[in-house]
Amino acid sequence: VVALDTRANALVVAPAEHTGCLGCEVPSANWLVTVPPRAGTRVTAKVRSGPDEHGAVVVAGPEGGFRVRFTAPVRAVTPGQACVLYSGDRVLGGGEISRVERAQDPTPWDLEPLGAAVLPD
């Protein structure tokens, strides 16, 4: 499953090579730090309730939220799931994913900061 189309009451499915997620957007985050991470900050991210941590870079974000670019495609990320950012063991904040960018998206969504992200060394 790569998307849920609530208007059509349908699940959108795709082959496995289309399920890798390059990045996601959380428009409204619950920050647990006084200063949210700035663009270019390396973090780890957990998606859903699983134990796996994924390398990521904060690339931009709507005011009060964030967008991240994963350092490697992450499978099974969909809108409605939680994305939580960490710095080491410290929780920075998180929120509900509103949009994702797929690795093999036939029609990439227009989120220029994700497409233009350059990972710092």
N, C-alpha and C positions, 0 to 999 in steps of 0.2 A: 504494500500500500504506500503510495507516494503523496496522496492528497485525499481530502474529504470535500466533496462538492455538496454543501448543504442545500443549495438552491435546487439542485437536481436530485437530492437525496441519493447520492452515489459515492462509492469509493473508487478512487482512481488507482489502478494497479499498473506496474511496469516491470520489465525484466530486471534482474539483480544489478546489471551494470548501470541502470538508471536510478538506483536508490541511494547512491553515495551523495552526501550533502557537503557542499563546500563552505557554507556559512549560513547564519540565521540572524533574524532580527527579533528583538524583544522591545516593543515600543514603550512599555511601562515597567521599570524595574523596581524591586524592593532592595535598596542599597543598605548594606550593613556597615559601610565605611563612610566617613565624613566627606571624602573626595573620591568620586567614582574614577575608575581607570580611564586614562586618556587614550586617544587613538595611538596605536603603535605599541601599547602595553601588551607584553606576553602574559598569558594566563593559562590556566587549565579550565576546562569546561566539562560539566557532567550534564547529560541529557537524559530525561526521564528519571527513573529512580534507581537505575543500574549503578554498579560500582565503577564502571569504566570512566577514566579521565581522559580527555582529549586535548592535545595541545591546540591553542588558539591565540589569535591576536585580535585585540579590539581595534576595529578599523574606523568606526564612526558610530553615530547613533542619534536617534531623535532625542530631543531634550527629555531627560528623565528615563531614558532607555539606553539600549546598546545594540550594536551589530558586531558580530565576530566572524572571522575567517578562520576555519579550521586548518591546521597545518597538514592534515591528510583527510581525505573524504571520510565522513562518518555515516554509517548505515542507520536506517530506520529513524530519521529525524523528521518530525512532521509538526505542522502548526497545532497548537493546543497543548503540546508537551512543555515541560519546564526545562529551562537552561540555567544552570547555576555556575557562576564564575568563581575561581579560587586563585589565590596566590599562595603557593605551598599548601599548608593545612588551613589557612584562613579563608573563610567565606567572604567574598566581596559583595555579592548580591546576586539576584536572579529574577526571573519572571517567566511569563508565558510566551512561548514562541508564536509570532504572528505570521512570519514568512520564512521560507528556506530557499536556498539556491542549490539545485541539483548538479552533480558533476556532469551528467550527460543530458541535461535539460534540453529538449528540442526547441524550446522557446524560452531562453533565459529571462528571468524577471529583471526589470530595470532598477538596479540598485548600484549605481556607479561606484560608490566607495568600496563595495565588495570586489567588483571587477578590477578596480585600479589598485587594490591593496598590494603593497610590497612588504614582504616579511623582513623585518630587521634582523641583522646577524645576532 
